[in-house]
Amino acid sequence: MSGELRPEPVDGQVAPAPRRTNRGAGRALIAVYGLFALAATARAAVQIATDFAEAPLAYLLSAFAAVVYIVATFTLGRGTPRARRVAMVAVIIELVGVLTVGTLSVLDPEAFPRATVWSIYGIGYGFVPLILPILGLIWLYRTRPVA
């Protein structure tokens, strides 16, 4: 037993097991999130340690992105109902962040003298930072609990 609650059988039917975010294609999604958590953390750590005065906003945004990726990685990996809710919040914050920072970095490049993970919608990472939260939201929707 993993401590999960299963829905009670209805009319003698056995209730389906809850769908988990960490099964099937979710494992690949978690691996990509983990890779981005590692990359964003390393990037932010180096930027903050060596050149923080040059672009503090950009480097703090990279650190924030790293935290969001770490949270998403672990909560998607847990796959419990509570972790799903936290993952949903993290992925929505990630999508809002990449859209906001991406748009601001296009409209006002001087505000971002150094690139962040989310600059120009993640151009430095092949736009994966833009695509990843969309895939995360789709996966969370596809694995949502059935009524």
Protein Blocks (a to p, Z undefined) as FASTA:
>chain_A
ZZiacdddeehiacdddddfkgcjlmmmmmmmmmmmmmmmmmmmmmmmmmmmmmmmlmmm
mmmmmmmmmmmmmmmmnopaklmmmmmmmmmmmmmmmmmmmmmmmmmmmlmmbacfkggh
hlmnoommmmmmmmmmmmmmmmpccZZ
